[in-house]
Amino acid sequence: MRHRWIPGAYGRGAVLLLALVLSACPVPLPSGYSGASRENLDIGVSKQLKKGVTTRADVLLLLGEPDGIGPDDAWFAYGSVYGRGGVVFVLFAGGGAAGAGGEKMEYRRLVISFDPQGLMTDADFVDRECWEGIVGLGSGGGRSPPCLKIDAPNGTDAAAPETHESR
């Protein structure tokens, strides 16, 4: 006996989604650093730091002003955000527009801890990639929250694979 497919709620939703994607204009998102994100933060930087030798002043000369600072300068946090590209589908109708899509993002965070004398005691480098959703309607819109907080240690990290390197 042959089975006949009868579109249910999922089937109608899939057809609607397919129609929306096919009628929308795809807009590719280029790769690059986001806004004022620092571009000097990679795993090589953390390898230049030496426990008990590197000072706060050395870190400031190497990386510049921190994105986050702990109480009594106990730690400095540095972060960067790099978009690896994606796509947004834009639909124009009735003098307005709506869009939805996604972009692959790479978040990096380096937290450097210091003792009371200002010597480095630890450096924790975290690198995480994730997809972020983008939605918009008319002049409003938004993005999903980032998968890594880059301006503080032990941030509000979502569950995702990470790469840690401590020195």
C-alpha positions in Angstrom: 0.0 0.0 0.0 1.3 3.4 -1.0 1.5 6.1 1.7 0.2 9.5 0.7 1.8 12.6 2.2 -0.8 14.9 3.7 0.7 18.2 4.7 0.1 18.9 8.4 1.3 21.8 10.5 5.0 20.9 9.9 4.5 20.4 6.2 2.7 23.8 5.9 5.4 25.5 8.0 8.1 24.0 5.8 6.3 25.1 2.6 5.9 28.6 4.1 9.5 28.8 5.1 10.7 27.6 1.7 8.4 30.2 -0.1 9.8 32.9 2.2 13.4 32.0 1.5 12.9 31.7 -2.3 11.0 35.0 -2.5 13.5 36.9 -0.3 16.7 38.6 -1.5 19.8 37.0 0.0 22.4 39.5 1.3 25.8 38.0 2.1 27.5 39.3 5.2 31.3 39.9 4.7 33.8 38.6 7.2 35.7 41.1 9.4 36.2 42.5 12.9 33.0 43.9 14.5 32.9 47.7 15.1 35.7 48.8 17.4 36.8 45.3 18.2 40.6 44.9 18.8 42.5 43.0 16.1 45.6 42.2 18.2 44.3 39.3 20.2 45.2 35.8 19.3 46.8 32.7 20.9 50.3 34.0 20.1 49.8 37.0 22.4 49.2 34.7 25.4 52.4 32.8 24.6 54.4 36.1 25.0 53.3 36.4 28.6 55.4 34.9 31.4 54.2 34.1 34.9 56.1 36.0 37.5 57.9 38.1 34.9 55.3 40.0 32.8 54.0 43.2 34.6 50.8 45.2 34.3 52.8 47.8 32.4 54.1 45.2 29.9 50.6 44.0 29.3 49.4 47.6 28.7 52.2 48.2 26.2 51.5 44.9 24.4 47.7 45.1 24.3 46.6 48.6 25.2 43.7 49.7 27.4 41.8 46.6 28.7 38.2 46.0 28.0 37.6 45.0 31.6 39.5 45.6 34.8 39.2 43.8 38.1 39.0 45.3 41.6 42.4 46.8 42.5 43.7 45.9 39.0 43.7 42.2 40.0 43.0 41.2 36.4 42.7 42.7 32.9 40.3 41.3 30.3 40.7 41.7 26.6 38.3 40.6 23.9 37.7 40.6 20.2 34.8 39.7 18.0 35.3 38.6 14.4 32.4 37.9 12.0 33.2 34.9 9.7 30.4 35.8 7.3 26.8 34.7 6.9 23.6 35.6 5.1 20.5 37.7 5.7 17.3 37.1 3.7 15.4 40.4 3.1 11.8 40.5 2.0 10.4 43.7 0.7 6.6 44.2 0.7 4.1 47.1 1.0 6.8 49.8 1.4 8.5 48.0 4.2 11.1 45.3 4.7 11.8 42.4 7.0 14.8 40.1 7.2 16.3 37.2 9.0 19.5 35.3 8.8 22.6 34.2 10.6 26.3 35.0 10.9 29.2 32.8 12.2 31.1 34.7 14.9 34.4 34.1 16.6 34.8 35.4 20.1 38.2 35.6 21.9 38.8 36.5 25.5 42.1 36.8 27.3 42.0 37.4 31.1 45.4 38.1 32.7 45.6 37.9 36.5 48.2 39.8 38.6 49.5 39.5 42.2 49.5 42.6 44.5 53.0 43.5 43.2 51.7 43.7 39.6 53.3 40.5 38.3 51.3 38.2 36.1 50.1 35.0 37.9 47.9 33.5 35.1 46.6 34.1 31.6 43.5 32.4 30.4 42.7 32.5 26.6 39.3 31.4 25.4 38.4 31.1 21.7 34.8 30.2 20.8 32.9 30.1 17.5 29.1 30.2 17.3 26.2 31.1 15.0 24.2 34.2 15.8 20.7 34.9 14.6 19.7 38.2 13.1 16.2 39.4 12.7 14.7 42.7 11.6 11.3 44.3 10.8 11.1 47.8 9.4 13.6 50.0 11.3 14.0 47.7 14.3 15.7 44.4 14.8 18.3 42.6 16.8 20.8 39.8 17.2 20.9 36.8 19.5 23.2 37.3 22.6 26.9 36.5 22.2 28.1 33.0 23.1 31.1 34.4 25.1 31.3 37.5 27.4 34.6 39.1 26.4 35.1 41.8 29.1 35.2 39.7 32.3 36.5 36.4 33.6 34.0 33.6 34.2 31.5 35.4 32.1 28.0 34.3 31.1 29.3 31.7 28.7 26.7 29.6 26.9 27.3 25.9 26.6 29.5 25.5 23.6 32.9 24.0 22.8 35.8 26.1 23.9 39.6 26.2 23.6 41.4 27.2 26.8 45.1 27.9 27.1 46.6 28.9 30.4 50.1 30.1 30.8 
